[in-house]
Every structure is written in structure tokens, then in C-alpha cells.
Amino acid sequence: MNGRGRKIAVGLREFYYAPYRQTFARARQEEDDLFLMLVLSEALGVPNPASYYTIELLPVMYDRVHDWHTRMGLDRSPLDQISCC
């Protein structure tokens, strides 16, 4: 594809994607929050049948706890083991 065709393709993709950008971002954030809750469910007191598989992800999720609890409107982390503030 030449430069002009590429610009047209990018413009068309943006034309169709732009109205739904916020919806896609919100859906992605909800999926990320659900995944965070799945990984941290043991710390919240909910039995997790997949804890053996999710234990490796805990260090990665600890970095995201602060963003999550501030987005949920909590001043401090609800998890006793994790104090990020």
C-alpha cells in the first residue's frame, strides 16, 4: 500500500474506532479489576481454587493495588498484607 492508501486506512480505522474509545477503555479497566480480584481473592478472604496458579502473579498485582483502591474511592488499601499508602 502506498502512503496515501495507508493514510486513508488509518483515517477510516480512527473514524470507526473513535466513538467507542471510552467504552473500550472502560471494558478493559473492568476486566483488569476482575483479574486483580481473582489474583488477590485469598488476601480478601475469599477461597480461590486457582490460587496455585495465580500465586506467581502476586508481585505484579501488588504494584497495581494503589491504583485500584484509589479508583474504587478507598483512602487506604483494604488488604491487611498490602499497605501501599
PDB file with one MODEL, atoms N, CA, C and O in Angstrom:
MODEL        1
ATOM      1  N   MET A   1       0.844  -1.167   0.000  1.00  0.00           N
ATOM      2  CA  MET A   1       0.000   0.000   0.000  1.00  0.00           C
ATOM      3  C   MET A   1       0.897   1.240   0.000  1.00  0.00           C
ATOM      4  O   MET A   1       1.901   1.289   0.710  1.00  0.00           O
ATOM      5  N   ASN A   2       0.537   2.203  -0.774  1.00  0.00           N
ATOM      6  CA  ASN A   2       1.339   3.420  -0.821  1.00  0.00           C
ATOM      7  C   ASN A   2       0.982   4.326   0.366  1.00  0.00           C
ATOM      8  O   ASN A   2       0.114   3.991   1.172  1.00  0.00           O
ATOM      9  N   GLY A   3       1.650   5.456   0.461  1.00  0.00           N
ATOM     10  CA  GLY A   3       1.457   6.365   1.589  1.00  0.00           C
ATOM     11  C   GLY A   3       0.044   6.918   1.671  1.00  0.00           C
ATOM     12  O   GLY A   3      -0.500   7.067   2.765  1.00  0.00           O
ATOM     13  N   ARG A   4      -0.547   7.220   0.541  1.00  0.00           N
ATOM     14  CA  ARG A   4      -1.901   7.766   0.526  1.00  0.00           C
ATOM     15  C   ARG A   4      -2.934   6.729   0.979  1.00  0.00           C
ATOM     16  O   ARG A   4      -3.839   7.037   1.755  1.00  0.00           O
ATOM     17  N   GLY A   5      -2.787   5.512   0.488  1.00  0.00           N
ATOM     18  CA  GLY A   5      -3.696   4.436   0.891  1.00  0.00           C
ATOM     19  C   GLY A   5      -3.586   4.119   2.376  1.00  0.00           C
ATOM     20  O   GLY A   5      -4.579   3.812   3.035  1.00  0.00           O
ATOM     21  N   ARG A   6      -2.370   4.198   2.890  1.00  0.00           N
ATOM     22  CA  ARG A   6      -2.145   3.947   4.314  1.00  0.00           C
ATOM     23  C   ARG A   6      -2.827   5.026   5.154  1.00  0.00           C
ATOM     24  O   ARG A   6      -3.429   4.721   6.184  1.00  0.00           O
ATOM     25  N   LYS A   7      -2.736   6.276   4.724  1.00  0.00           N
ATOM     26  CA  LYS A   7      -3.389   7.377   5.444  1.00  0.00           C
ATOM     27  C   LYS A   7      -4.908   7.211   5.439  1.00  0.00           C
ATOM     28  O   LYS A   7      -5.575   7.484   6.437  1.00  0.00           O
ATOM     29  N   ILE A   8      -5.435   6.769   4.325  1.00  0.00           N
ATOM     30  CA  ILE A   8      -6.882   6.542   4.237  1.00  0.00           C
ATOM     31  C   ILE A   8      -7.293   5.405   5.168  1.00  0.00           C
ATOM     32  O   ILE A   8      -8.314   5.498   5.849  1.00  0.00           O
ATOM     33  N   ALA A   9      -6.511   4.344   5.201  1.00  0.00           N
ATOM     34  CA  ALA A   9      -6.829   3.211   6.080  1.00  0.00           C
ATOM     35  C   ALA A   9      -6.785   3.633   7.543  1.00  0.00           C
ATOM     36  O   ALA A   9      -7.659   3.253   8.321  1.00  0.00           O
ATOM     37  N   VAL A  10      -5.776   4.416   7.926  1.00  0.00           N
ATOM     38  CA  VAL A  10      -5.676   4.895   9.308  1.00  0.00           C
ATOM     39  C   VAL A  10      -6.851   5.813   9.633  1.00  0.00           C
ATOM     40  O   VAL A  10      -7.418   5.737  10.723  1.00  0.00           O
ATOM     41  N   GLY A  11      -7.215   6.676   8.695  1.00  0.00           N
ATOM     42  CA  GLY A  11      -8.352   7.577   8.908  1.00  0.00           C
ATOM     43  C   GLY A  11      -9.658   6.829   9.072  1.00  0.00           C
ATOM     44  O   GLY A  11     -10.461   7.166   9.942  1.00  0.00           O
ATOM     45  N   LEU A  12      -9.881   5.816   8.249  1.00  0.00           N
ATOM     46  CA  LEU A  12     -11.113   5.020   8.372  1.00  0.00           C
ATOM     47  C   LEU A  12     -11.164   4.255   9.687  1.00  0.00           C
ATOM     48  O   LEU A  12     -12.211   4.178  10.330  1.00  0.00           O
ATOM     49  N   ARG A  13     -10.023   3.689  10.083  1.00  0.00           N
ATOM     50  CA  ARG A  13      -9.995   2.967  11.356  1.00  0.00           C
ATOM     51  C   ARG A  13     -10.293   3.922  12.506  1.00  0.00           C
ATOM     52  O   ARG A  13     -11.037   3.573  13.423  1.00  0.00           O
ATOM     53  N   GLU A  14      -9.726   5.111  12.467  1.00  0.00           N
ATOM     54  CA  GLU A  14      -9.981   6.104  13.515  1.00  0.00           C
ATOM     55  C   GLU A  14     -11.439   6.558  13.486  1.00  0.00           C
ATOM     56  O   GLU A  14     -12.035   6.782  14.540  1.00  0.00           O
ATOM     57  N   PHE A  15     -12.010   6.694  12.315  1.00  0.00           N
ATOM     58  CA  PHE A  15     -13.404   7.101  12.175  1.00  0.00           C
ATOM     59  C   PHE A  15     -14.349   6.103  12.845  1.00  0.00           C
ATOM     60  O   PHE A  15     -15.311   6.498  13.504  1.00  0.00           O
ATOM     61  N   TYR A  16     -14.073   4.824  12.676  1.00  0.00           N
ATOM     62  CA  TYR A  16     -14.938   3.807  13.266  1.00  0.00           C
ATOM     63  C   TYR A  16     -14.612   3.537  14.729  1.00  0.00           C
ATOM     64  O   TYR A  16     -15.499   3.148  15.488  1.00  0.00           O
ATOM     65  N   TYR A  17     -13.381   3.731  15.137  1.00  0.00           N
ATOM     66  CA  TYR A  17     -12.953   3.417  16.496  1.00  0.00           C
ATOM     67  C   TYR A  17     -13.226   4.553  17.479  1.00  0.00           C
ATOM     68  O   TYR A  17     -13.515   4.289  18.646  1.00  0.00           O
ATOM     69  N   ALA A  18     -13.144   5.792  17.048  1.00  0.00           N
ATOM     70  CA  ALA A  18     -13.232   6.959  17.938  1.00  0.00           C
ATOM     71  C   ALA A  18     -14.506   7.004  18.787  1.00  0.00           C
ATOM     72  O   ALA A  18     -14.401   7.298  19.978  1.00  0.00           O
ATOM     73  N   PRO A  19     -15.690   6.735  18.257  1.00  0.00           N
ATOM     74  CA  PRO A  19     -16.887   6.824  19.103  1.00  0.00           C
ATOM     75  C   PRO A  19     -16.913   5.792  20.240  1.00  0.00           C
ATOM     76  O   PRO A  19     -17.621   5.979  21.230  1.00  0.00           O
ATOM     77  N   TYR A  20     -16.165   4.735  20.103  1.00  0.00           N
ATOM     78  CA  TYR A  20     -16.202   3.656  21.095  1.00  0.00           C
ATOM     79  C   TYR A  20     -14.955   3.595  21.959  1.00  0.00           C
ATOM     80  O   TYR A  20     -14.807   2.663  22.750  1.00  0.00           O
ATOM     81  N   ARG A  21     -14.064   4.552  21.832  1.00  0.00           N
ATOM     82  CA  ARG A  21     -12.802   4.544  22.569  1.00  0.00           C
ATOM     83  C   ARG A  21     -13.029   4.492  24.078  1.00  0.00           C
ATOM     84  O   ARG A  21     -12.383   3.708  24.772  1.00  0.00           O
ATOM     85  N   GLN A  22     -13.930   5.311  24.586  1.00  0.00           N
ATOM     86  CA  GLN A  22     -14.195   5.337  26.023  1.00  0.00           C
ATOM     87  C   GLN A  22     -14.845   4.034  26.484  1.00  0.00           C
ATOM     88  O   GLN A  22     -14.539   3.542  27.570  1.00  0.00           O
ATOM     89  N   THR A  23     -15.721   3.482  25.683  1.00  0.00           N
ATOM     90  CA  THR A  23     -16.364   2.216  26.024  1.00  0.00           C
ATOM     91  C   THR A  23     -15.350   1.084  26.088  1.00  0.00           C
ATOM     92  O   THR A  23     -15.389   0.266  27.007  1.00  0.00           O
ATOM     93  N   PHE A  24     -14.449   1.034  25.126  1.00  0.00           N
ATOM     94  CA  PHE A  24     -13.401   0.010  25.131  1.00  0.00           C
ATOM     95  C   PHE A  24     -12.476   0.169  26.328  1.00  0.00           C
ATOM     96  O   PHE A  24     -12.079  -0.819  26.946  1.00  0.00           O
ATOM     97  N   ALA A  25     -12.132   1.406  26.656  1.00  0.00           N
ATOM     98  CA  ALA A  25     -11.249   1.643  27.808  1.00  0.00           C
ATOM     99  C   ALA A  25     -11.922   1.234  29.104  1.00  0.00           C
ATOM    100  O   ALA A  25     -11.271   0.657  29.976  1.00  0.00           O
ATOM    101  N   ARG A  26     -13.203   1.516  29.254  1.00  0.00           N
ATOM    102  CA  ARG A  26     -13.934   1.136  30.464  1.00  0.00           C
ATOM    103  C   ARG A  26     -14.043  -0.391  30.580  1.00  0.00           C
ATOM    104  O   ARG A  26     -13.869  -0.946  31.665  1.00  0.00           O
ATOM    105  N   ALA A  27     -14.328  -1.060  29.471  1.00  0.00           N
ATOM    106  CA  ALA A  27     -14.426  -2.523  29.489  1.00  0.00           C
ATOM    107  C   ALA A  27     -13.077  -3.143  29.835  1.00  0.00           C
ATOM    108  O   ALA A  27     -13.011  -4.120  30.581  1.00  0.00           O
ATOM    109  N   ARG A  28     -12.026  -2.584  29.304  1.00  0.00           N
ATOM    110  CA  ARG A  28     -10.684  -3.098  29.608  1.00  0.00           C
ATOM    111  C   ARG A  28     -10.352  -2.906  31.087  1.00  0.00           C
ATOM    112  O   ARG A  28      -9.770  -3.792  31.713  1.00  0.00           O
ATOM    113  N   GLN A  29     -10.720  -1.749  31.649  1.00  0.00           N
ATOM    114  CA  GLN A  29     -10.464  -1.485  33.059  1.00  0.00           C
ATOM    115  C   GLN A  29     -11.258  -2.429  33.952  1.00  0.00           C
ATOM    116  O   GLN A  29     -10.745  -2.896  34.969  1.00  0.00           O
ATOM    117  N   GLU A  30     -12.500  -2.713  33.584  1.00  0.00           N
ATOM    118  CA  GLU A  30     -13.313  -3.654  34.362  1.00  0.00           C
ATOM    119  C   GLU A  30     -12.722  -5.060  34.322  1.00  0.00           C
ATOM    120  O   GLU A  30     -12.729  -5.760  35.335  1.00  0.00           O
ATOM    121  N   GLU A  31     -12.220  -5.474  33.180  1.00  0.00           N
ATOM    122  CA  GLU A  31     -11.581  -6.790  33.082  1.00  0.00           C
ATOM    123  C   GLU A  31     -10.313  -6.838  33.923  1.00  0.00           C
ATOM    124  O   GLU A  31     -10.041  -7.846  34.575  1.00  0.00           O
ATOM    125  N   ASP A  32      -9.538  -5.764  33.916  1.00  0.00           N
ATOM    126  CA  ASP A  32      -8.327  -5.717  34.732  1.00  0.00           C
ATOM    127  C   ASP A  32      -8.664  -5.771  36.222  1.00  0.00           C
ATOM    128  O   ASP A  32      -7.967  -6.435  36.990  1.00  0.00           O
ATOM    129  N   ASP A  33      -9.729  -5.075  36.635  1.00  0.00           N
ATOM    130  CA  ASP A  33     -10.147  -5.110  38.035  1.00  0.00           C
ATOM    131  C   ASP A  33     -10.614  -6.504  38.446  1.00  0.00           C
ATOM    132  O   ASP A  33     -10.309  -6.966  39.546  1.00  0.00           O
ATOM    133  N   LEU A  34     -11.348  -7.165  37.570  1.00  0.00           N
ATOM    134  CA  LEU A  34     -11.802  -8.524  37.860  1.00  0.00           C
ATOM    135  C   LEU A  34     -10.614  -9.474  37.999  1.00  0.00           C
ATOM    136  O   LEU A  34     -10.594 -10.315  38.898  1.00  0.00           O
ATOM    137  N   PHE A  35      -9.641  -9.346  37.128  1.00  0.00           N
ATOM    138  CA  PHE A  35      -8.453 -10.186  37.202  1.00  0.00           C
ATOM    139  C   PHE A  35      -7.678  -9.910  38.487  1.00  0.00           C
ATOM    140  O   PHE A  35      -7.172 -10.840  39.115  1.00  0.00           O
ATOM    141  N   LEU A  36      -7.581  -8.649  38.881  1.00  0.00           N
ATOM    142  CA  LEU A  36      -6.909  -8.289  40.127  1.00  0.00           C
ATOM    143  C   LEU A  36      -7.616  -8.931  41.315  1.00  0.00           C
ATOM    144  O   LEU A  36      -6.964  -9.439  42.228  1.00  0.00           O
ATOM    145  N   MET A  37      -8.933  -8.909  41.306  1.00  0.00           N
ATOM    146  CA  MET A  37      -9.681  -9.521  42.401  1.00  0.00           C
ATOM    147  C   MET A  37      -9.519 -11.039  42.417  1.00  0.00           C
ATOM    148  O   MET A  37      -9.484 -11.648  43.486  1.00  0.00           O
ATOM    149  N   LEU A  38      -9.420 -11.640  41.259  1.00  0.00           N
ATOM    150  CA  LEU A  38      -9.190 -13.083  41.204  1.00  0.00           C
ATOM    151  C   LEU A  38      -7.848 -13.438  41.814  1.00  0.00           C
ATOM    152  O   LEU A  38      -7.746 -14.385  42.593  1.00  0.00           O
ATOM    153  N   VAL A  39      -6.814 -12.677  41.461  1.00  0.00           N
ATOM    154  CA  VAL A  39      -5.478 -12.975  41.967  1.00  0.00           C
ATOM    155  C   VAL A  39      -5.384 -12.690  43.463  1.00  0.00           C
ATOM    156  O   VAL A  39      -4.751 -13.451  44.195  1.00  0.00           O
ATOM    157  N   LEU A  40      -6.002 -11.612  43.926  1.00  0.00           N
ATOM    158  CA  LEU A  40      -5.901 -11.215  45.331  1.00  0.00           C
ATOM    159  C   LEU A  40      -7.051 -11.739  46.192  1.00  0.00           C
ATOM    160  O   LEU A  40      -7.215 -11.289  47.326  1.00  0.00           O
ATOM    161  N   SER A  41      -7.832 -12.657  45.692  1.00  0.00           N
ATOM    162  CA  SER A  41      -9.001 -13.114  46.434  1.00  0.00           C
ATOM    163  C   SER A  41      -8.636 -13.782  47.767  1.00  0.00           C
ATOM    164  O   SER A  41      -9.373 -13.641  48.743  1.00  0.00           O
ATOM    165  N   GLU A  42      -7.534 -14.491  47.821  1.00  0.00           N
ATOM    166  CA  GLU A  42      -7.099 -15.108  49.084  1.00  0.00           C
ATOM    167  C   GLU A  42      -6.818 -14.035  50.132  1.00  0.00           C
ATOM    168  O   GLU A  42      -7.154 -14.219  51.302  1.00  0.00           O
ATOM    169  N   ALA A  43      -6.218 -12.935  49.739  1.00  0.00           N
ATOM    170  CA  ALA A  43      -5.930 -11.843  50.677  1.00  0.00           C
ATOM    171  C   ALA A  43      -7.209 -11.166  51.144  1.00  0.00           C
ATOM    172  O   ALA A  43      -7.239 -10.584  52.228  1.00  0.00           O
ATOM    173  N   LEU A  44      -8.267 -11.231  50.341  1.00  0.00           N
ATOM    174  CA  LEU A  44      -9.552 -10.647  50.703  1.00  0.00           C
ATOM    175  C   LEU A  44     -10.408 -11.604  51.514  1.00  0.00           C
ATOM    176  O   LEU A  44     -11.480 -11.221  51.984  1.00  0.00           O
ATOM    177  N   GLY A  45      -9.962 -12.833  51.687  1.00  0.00           N
ATOM    178  CA  GLY A  45     -10.701 -13.804  52.478  1.00  0.00           C
ATOM    179  C   GLY A  45     -11.657 -14.663  51.671  1.00  0.00           C
ATOM    180  O   GLY A  45     -12.495 -15.356  52.249  1.00  0.00           O
ATOM    181  N   VAL A  46     -11.552 -14.636  50.366  1.00  0.00           N
ATOM    182  CA  VAL A  46     -12.404 -15.444  49.501  1.00  0.00           C
ATOM    183  C   VAL A  46     -11.592 -16.639  49.039  1.00  0.00           C
ATOM    184  O   VAL A  46     -10.502 -16.461  48.495  1.00  0.00           O
ATOM    185  N   PRO A  47     -12.089 -17.853  49.238  1.00  0.00           N
ATOM    186  CA  PRO A  47     -11.326 -19.023  48.784  1.00  0.00           C
ATOM    187  C   PRO A  47     -11.141 -19.002  47.267  1.00  0.00           C
ATOM    188  O   PRO A  47     -12.086 -18.775  46.511  1.00  0.00           O
ATOM    189  N   ASN A  48      -9.939 -19.236  46.857  1.00  0.00           N
ATOM    190  CA  ASN A  48      -9.608 -19.210  45.435  1.00  0.00           C
ATOM    191  C   ASN A  48      -9.135 -20.588  45.013  1.00  0.00           C
ATOM    192  O   ASN A  48      -8.057 -21.019  45.422  1.00  0.00           O
ATOM    193  N   PRO A  49      -9.918 -21.292  44.201  1.00  0.00           N
ATOM    194  CA  PRO A  49      -9.495 -22.627  43.774  1.00  0.00           C
ATOM    195  C   PRO A  49      -8.298 -22.587  42.831  1.00  0.00           C
ATOM    196  O   PRO A  49      -7.634 -23.606  42.639  1.00  0.00           O
ATOM    197  N   ALA A  50      -8.015 -21.448  42.248  1.00  0.00           N
ATOM    198  CA  ALA A  50      -6.894 -21.333  41.311  1.00  0.00           C
ATOM    199  C   ALA A  50      -5.686 -20.651  41.953  1.00  0.00           C
ATOM    200  O   ALA A  50      -4.819 -20.143  41.242  1.00  0.00           O
ATOM    201  N   SER A  51      -5.619 -20.633  43.279  1.00  0.00           N
ATOM    202  CA  SER A  51      -4.533 -19.908  43.949  1.00  0.00           C
ATOM    203  C   SER A  51      -3.163 -20.490  43.615  1.00  0.00           C
ATOM    204  O   SER A  51      -2.172 -19.761  43.584  1.00  0.00           O
ATOM    205  N   TYR A  52      -3.100 -21.776  43.368  1.00  0.00           N
ATOM    206  CA  TYR A  52      -1.824 -22.389  42.998  1.00  0.00           C
ATOM    207  C   TYR A  52      -1.273 -21.766  41.712  1.00  0.00           C
ATOM    208  O   TYR A  52      -0.062 -21.598  41.568  1.00  0.00           O
ATOM    209  N   TYR A  53      -2.161 -21.428  40.790  1.00  0.00           N
ATOM    210  CA  TYR A  53      -1.744 -20.880  39.506  1.00  0.00           C
ATOM    211  C   TYR A  53      -1.564 -19.364  39.544  1.00  0.00           C
ATOM    212  O   TYR A  53      -0.792 -18.811  38.761  1.00  0.00           O
ATOM    213  N   THR A  54      -2.267 -18.696  40.443  1.00  0.00           N
ATOM    214  CA  THR A  54      -2.194 -17.238  40.482  1.00  0.00           C
ATOM    215  C   THR A  54      -1.143 -16.714  41.451  1.00  0.00           C
ATOM    216  O   THR A  54      -0.889 -15.510  41.472  1.00  0.00           O
ATOM    217  N   ILE A  55      -0.531 -17.564  42.243  1.00  0.00           N
ATOM    218  CA  ILE A  55       0.455 -17.118  43.225  1.00  0.00           C
ATOM    219  C   ILE A  55       1.650 -16.446  42.554  1.00  0.00           C
ATOM    220  O   ILE A  55       2.249 -15.538  43.129  1.00  0.00           O
ATOM    221  N   GLU A  56       1.998 -16.876  41.358  1.00  0.00           N
ATOM    222  CA  GLU A  56       3.120 -16.281  40.650  1.00  0.00           C
ATOM    223  C   GLU A  56       2.831 -14.844  40.211  1.00  0.00           C
ATOM    224  O   GLU A  56       3.759 -14.077  39.958  1.00  0.00           O
ATOM    225  N   LEU A  57       1.568 -14.481  40.122  1.00  0.00           N
ATOM    226  CA  LEU A  57       1.191 -13.153  39.650  1.00  0.00           C
ATOM    227  C   LEU A  57       1.106 -12.117  40.767  1.00  0.00           C
ATOM    228  O   LEU A  57       0.935 -10.930  40.488  1.00  0.00           O
ATOM    229  N   LEU A  58       1.221 -12.536  42.010  1.00  0.00           N
ATOM    230  CA  LEU A  58       1.080 -11.599  43.123  1.00  0.00           C
ATOM    231  C   LEU A  58       2.050 -10.424  43.067  1.00  0.00           C
ATOM    232  O   LEU A  58       1.612  -9.289  43.255  1.00  0.00           O
ATOM    233  N   PRO A  59       3.333 -10.629  42.821  1.00  0.00           N
ATOM    234  CA  PRO A  59       4.231  -9.460  42.771  1.00  0.00           C
ATOM    235  C   PRO A  59       3.833  -8.432  41.710  1.00  0.00           C
ATOM    236  O   PRO A  59       4.011  -7.231  41.912  1.00  0.00           O
ATOM    237  N   VAL A  60       3.309  -8.891  40.607  1.00  0.00           N
ATOM    238  CA  VAL A  60       2.877  -7.970  39.558  1.00  0.00           C
ATOM    239  C   VAL A  60       1.627  -7.214  40.004  1.00  0.00           C
ATOM    240  O   VAL A  60       1.492  -6.020  39.734  1.00  0.00           O
ATOM    241  N   MET A  61       0.722  -7.900  40.679  1.00  0.00           N
ATOM    242  CA  MET A  61      -0.529  -7.278  41.106  1.00  0.00           C
ATOM    243  C   MET A  61      -0.326  -6.309  42.264  1.00  0.00           C
ATOM    244  O   MET A  61      -1.089  -5.352  42.396  1.00  0.00           O
ATOM    245  N   TYR A  62       0.676  -6.527  43.104  1.00  0.00           N
ATOM    246  CA  TYR A  62       0.924  -5.622  44.218  1.00  0.00           C
ATOM    247  C   TYR A  62       1.198  -4.209  43.727  1.00  0.00           C
ATOM    248  O   TYR A  62       0.851  -3.240  44.401  1.00  0.00           O
ATOM    249  N   ASP A  63       1.813  -4.086  42.565  1.00  0.00           N
ATOM    250  CA  ASP A  63       2.083  -2.761  42.013  1.00  0.00           C
ATOM    251  C   ASP A  63       0.811  -2.039  41.601  1.00  0.00           C
ATOM    252  O   ASP A  63       0.793  -0.809  41.557  1.00  0.00           O
ATOM    253  N   ARG A  64      -0.235  -2.763  41.305  1.00  0.00           N
ATOM    254  CA  ARG A  64      -1.483  -2.174  40.822  1.00  0.00           C
ATOM    255  C   ARG A  64      -2.502  -1.909  41.929  1.00  0.00           C
ATOM    256  O   ARG A  64      -3.542  -1.308  41.661  1.00  0.00           O
ATOM    257  N   VAL A  65      -2.241  -2.333  43.146  1.00  0.00           N
ATOM    258  CA  VAL A  65      -3.217  -2.207  44.227  1.00  0.00           C
ATOM    259  C   VAL A  65      -3.523  -0.745  44.528  1.00  0.00           C
ATOM    260  O   VAL A  65      -4.683  -0.392  44.741  1.00  0.00           O
ATOM    261  N   HIS A  66      -2.516   0.101  44.549  1.00  0.00           N
ATOM    262  CA  HIS A  66      -2.747   1.514  44.871  1.00  0.00           C
ATOM    263  C   HIS A  66      -3.676   2.167  43.847  1.00  0.00           C
ATOM    264  O   HIS A  66      -4.610   2.878  44.219  1.00  0.00           O
ATOM    265  N   ASP A  67      -3.423   1.931  42.571  1.00  0.00           N
ATOM    266  CA  ASP A  67      -4.298   2.488  41.537  1.00  0.00           C
ATOM    267  C   ASP A  67      -5.717   1.977  41.680  1.00  0.00           C
ATOM    268  O   ASP A  67      -6.676   2.726  41.497  1.00  0.00           O
ATOM    269  N   TRP A  68      -5.850   0.710  42.006  1.00  0.00           N
ATOM    270  CA  TRP A  68      -7.174   0.105  42.139  1.00  0.00           C
ATOM    271  C   TRP A  68      -7.949   0.707  43.300  1.00  0.00           C
ATOM    272  O   TRP A  68      -9.099   1.109  43.121  1.00  0.00           O
ATOM    273  N   HIS A  69      -7.347   0.781  44.494  1.00  0.00           N
ATOM    274  CA  HIS A  69      -8.133   1.235  45.632  1.00  0.00           C
ATOM    275  C   HIS A  69      -8.427   2.735  45.563  1.00  0.00           C
ATOM    276  O   HIS A  69      -9.438   3.179  46.108  1.00  0.00           O
ATOM    277  N   THR A  70      -7.582   3.515  44.916  1.00  0.00           N
ATOM    278  CA  THR A  70      -7.937   4.929  44.735  1.00  0.00           C
ATOM    279  C   THR A  70      -9.049   5.081  43.707  1.00  0.00           C
ATOM    280  O   THR A  70      -9.892   5.968  43.847  1.00  0.00           O
ATOM    281  N   ARG A  71      -9.073   4.240  42.680  1.00  0.00           N
ATOM    282  CA  ARG A  71     -10.153   4.277  41.694  1.00  0.00           C
ATOM    283  C   ARG A  71     -11.479   3.840  42.312  1.00  0.00           C
ATOM    284  O   ARG A  71     -12.540   4.314  41.906  1.00  0.00           O
ATOM    285  N   MET A  72     -11.421   2.946  43.285  1.00  0.00           N
ATOM    286  CA  MET A  72     -12.630   2.490  43.962  1.00  0.00           C
ATOM    287  C   MET A  72     -13.100   3.468  45.041  1.00  0.00           C
ATOM    288  O   MET A  72     -14.158   3.266  45.638  1.00  0.00           O
ATOM    289  N   GLY A  73     -12.332   4.514  45.294  1.00  0.00           N
ATOM    290  CA  GLY A  73     -12.735   5.519  46.268  1.00  0.00           C
ATOM    291  C   GLY A  73     -12.301   5.215  47.692  1.00  0.00           C
ATOM    292  O   GLY A  73     -12.813   5.821  48.633  1.00  0.00           O
ATOM    293  N   LEU A  74     -11.373   4.295  47.867  1.00  0.00           N
ATOM    294  CA  LEU A  74     -10.888   3.941  49.194  1.00  0.00           C
ATOM    295  C   LEU A  74      -9.623   4.742  49.499  1.00  0.00           C
ATOM    296  O   LEU A  74      -8.729   4.842  48.659  1.00  0.00           O
ATOM    297  N   ASP A  75      -9.554   5.310  50.701  1.00  0.00           N
ATOM    298  CA  ASP A  75      -8.382   6.095  51.080  1.00  0.00           C
ATOM    299  C   ASP A  75      -7.151   5.214  51.283  1.00  0.00           C
ATOM    300  O   ASP A  75      -6.034   5.594  50.929  1.00  0.00           O
ATOM    301  N   ARG A  76      -7.372   4.046  51.851  1.00  0.00           N
ATOM    302  CA  ARG A  76      -6.276   3.118  52.144  1.00  0.00           C
ATOM    303  C   ARG A  76      -6.600   1.757  51.543  1.00  0.00           C
ATOM    304  O   ARG A  76      -7.746   1.468  51.198  1.00  0.00           O
ATOM    305  N   SER A  77      -5.595   0.951  51.429  1.00  0.00           N
ATOM    306  CA  SER A  77      -5.781  -0.388  50.882  1.00  0.00           C
ATOM    307  C   SER A  77      -6.618  -1.240  51.836  1.00  0.00           C
ATOM    308  O   SER A  77      -6.350  -1.245  53.037  1.00  0.00           O
ATOM    309  N   PRO A  78      -7.615  -1.955  51.338  1.00  0.00           N
ATOM    310  CA  PRO A  78      -8.420  -2.813  52.202  1.00  0.00           C
ATOM    311  C   PRO A  78      -7.708  -4.114  52.578  1.00  0.00           C
ATOM    312  O   PRO A  78      -8.216  -4.881  53.395  1.00  0.00           O
ATOM    313  N   LEU A  79      -6.564  -4.362  52.002  1.00  0.00           N
ATOM    314  CA  LEU A  79      -5.831  -5.586  52.263  1.00  0.00           C
ATOM    315  C   LEU A  79      -4.861  -5.375  53.409  1.00  0.00           C
ATOM    316  O   LEU A  79      -4.065  -4.436  53.387  1.00  0.00           O
ATOM    317  N   ASP A  80      -4.921  -6.242  54.412  1.00  0.00           N
ATOM    318  CA  ASP A  80      -4.052  -6.109  55.572  1.00  0.00           C
ATOM    319  C   ASP A  80      -2.580  -6.352  55.231  1.00  0.00           C
ATOM    320  O   ASP A  80      -1.693  -5.729  55.814  1.00  0.00           O
ATOM    321  N   GLN A  81      -2.332  -7.241  54.302  1.00  0.00           N
ATOM    322  CA  GLN A  81      -0.960  -7.603  53.949  1.00  0.00           C
ATOM    323  C   GLN A  81      -0.279  -6.556  53.079  1.00  0.00           C
ATOM    324  O   GLN A  81       0.949  -6.494  53.023  1.00  0.00           O
ATOM    325  N   ILE A  82      -1.072  -5.734  52.401  1.00  0.00           N
ATOM    326  CA  ILE A  82      -0.527  -4.768  51.446  1.00  0.00           C
ATOM    327  C   ILE A  82      -0.865  -3.365  51.932  1.00  0.00           C
ATOM    328  O   ILE A  82      -2.032  -2.972  51.948  1.00  0.00           O
ATOM    329  N   SER A  83       0.150  -2.615  52.325  1.00  0.00           N
ATOM    330  CA  SER A  83      -0.073  -1.221  52.701  1.00  0.00           C
ATOM    331  C   SER A  83       0.738  -0.358  51.761  1.00  0.00           C
ATOM    332  O   SER A  83       1.951  -0.223  51.920  1.00  0.00           O
ATOM    333  N   CYS A  84       0.077   0.220  50.795  1.00  0.00           N
ATOM    334  CA  CYS A  84       0.789   0.979  49.776  1.00  0.00           C
ATOM    335  C   CYS A  84       0.802   2.480  50.087  1.00  0.00           C
ATOM    336  O   CYS A  84       1.589   3.221  49.497  1.00  0.00           O
ATOM    337  N   CYS A  85      -0.040   2.927  50.986  1.00  0.00           N
ATOM    338  CA  CYS A  85      -0.124   4.366  51.272  1.00  0.00           C
ATOM    339  C   CYS A  85       0.473   4.696  52.625  1.00  0.00           C
ATOM    340  O   CYS A  85       0.486   5.859  53.027  1.00  0.00           O
TER     341      CYS A  85
ENDMDL
END
